[in-house]
């Protein structure tokens, strides 16, 4: 855990954040500035700065992030209508909090 990292504090339960999902490896919670009707963050409990800092030892974590994203899309009811999965990498790629996390976005009405 990085003592100055907001997502480390959230994942450790030190912030008043409601989890949509939690296991030994990950937490999922709503984005505080949602860009979609469903906008959840899937965050590993292990501090990994960004995609650029992944190691071979982190492969299972990335696979689990993807698996949990699929489960959460189903839970949110967007698995059939469609959703986006997004990693922002470094400042130029839109990363604001330097703790690896995946965005799950969905719930737009595409019938229009």
N, C-alpha and C positions, 0 to 999 in steps of 0.2 A: 504494500500500500504506500502510495505517495502521500505524505501528510498534507500537502498543499493542493491536492487534486480534488476538485468538486465531485467527480464521478466515483473516485475511491471512497469519499465520505458517504455518498449516497448508497453505494453498493454495500458498505459496511453497516448500514442502518443508522448512521450518525446524523442524518438529515430527516426532516419530516416529509418523506416521499412515499407515496403509496405505490407498491409494486403490483403490476398486473401478473407477474410471474417471477418466481425465484427458485433457484436450485443451488447446488454447491458451487457452480461455475459462473452463472449469469444472473442478472436481474433485468427486468423489463419494466419500463415506466413511461408515462405520457410525457411528450415534449412540452415544455412550458410555453413555447412559441410555435404552436402547430401550423403546418403548411398544408394540412389535409384534414378531413373529418376524422380520420384515424391517423395519428402520428405518434408512434411509440419508438423508444430507444432501447436497443438490445445491447447491454453493456456487460463485458466480462468483469468479474470481481478482481482478477489479476490486473495490475496496472501494466498496460502495454500502450506506449505513447501514440502510435499510429500504425497504419498498414506497413509503413516503411520500417518499423521496428519489430515486425514479426520474425520469429525464428522457426526452425523446423520443429521445435518443441511445442510451438503454439498451434500446430495444424489441427489438433483435436478441438481446440477452442473455436477456431474459425468454422469448422464443420458444425459444431454445436450451435453457434450463432445462427447459421443458416437453417438448421433443423428447427430451432426454436422459433425463428421468424415464420416458417411455414405453419407451425402449430398456432402461433399467435394470429396469423392472418385468418386461419380457420376460426379461431375463437372470436375474432372481431367481425366475422361474417363477410370478409372481403376476398376470400380465397377464390371464389368463382367470378366475381365482378372484376377483379384485378387489383394489383398493388405494385408498389415499387420498393425495392431494397437498395439502400444507398450507403456507401462509405464516403465521407469527405476526407481527403488526404492532404494534410499540410494547409497552411494559410491560403495559398493560391487556389486550392481545391475546395475552400469553404470550411475547413476544419477550424472550429473556434475553441473547443475544449480538447486538450491534448491527452485524451484517454480513448483508446479504440472503442468505437461504437457504431452500430448499424442502425439506420433509420428504416422503419417500416411505415410506409405512407399508403393510404388508400381511402376508399369510401366516396370517391367522386361519383356523381350521377352522370354516366356516359351516354345516357339515352337521348340527350339533347342534341 
